[in-house]
């Protein structure tokens, strides 16, 4: 696996070294006082950079306020250690604080967590997402003696069948939530509608990942889904414009809706804001449908 970061500016290399240091220290703290052997003896095996910074096509656009994230895969030795609230929430809060201060970190960080067994299973199942990571990713940290499995390629027919199944399931589910969100808005159930629009957007993103890579990250975090989605399909960057305060507020409302629209009495959203969200989610739907059907057609030709 590649280990060279020479294509990155010196400042980026320093940032990544600092992020790796934070990840290792945070993990050590998270397992230090655990009693169960699988936690107490838990091991951080690998930290891998993938995505735009590994490929060399990252974007930094201060005018449009778009910045590529550092996409990282953290590999541990036990599936239980991938639980974000249990083991990684403090790290993610620390990274956000460091980003806000801008002293040692000025680039957003997006992390996914998997056990070595899970990654190896995904590789043997021919999951493109993980095959791309081990092919094009850059190893920032690794314990010796924990090699990845040899990737197995799916036949075109197998890839087509899995992709079609994922599209039918996830696009259909997103459509159902979309209908419910529109109906809730029409009935004046504004907070419920906001939550349902969040679920709609989340499912469309998951549909994209599964159709294009046969993998989807285990998260409800719309920012993370958006970042990974835009890295996979750059046209998605136009879905959520941020030229005005109104647009920024609307996106923040749908981003926060997964929790706050259900549980916070202070969450407020207007019909006008919901109407804008409905329009943007419709654009998301149309683009995901186009991209997905194009992928299915490619696989049909190959099969």
Secondary structure, 3 states (H helix, E strand, C coil): CECCCCCCCHHHHHHHHHHHHHHHHHHHHHHHCCCCHHHHCCCEEEEEEECHHHHCCCCEECCCCEECCEEEEEEECCHHHHCHHHHHHHHHHHHHHHHHHCCCCCCCEEEEEEEHHHHHHHHHCCCHHHHHHHHHCEEEEECCCCCCCCCCCCCHHHHHHHHHHHHHHHHHHHHHHHHHHHHHHHCCCHHHHHHHHHHHHHHHHHHHHHHHHCCCCCCCCHHHHHHHHHHHCHHHHHCCCCCCHHHHHHHHHHHHHHHHHHHCCCCCCCHHHHHHHHHHHHHHHHHHHHHHHHHHHHHHHHC
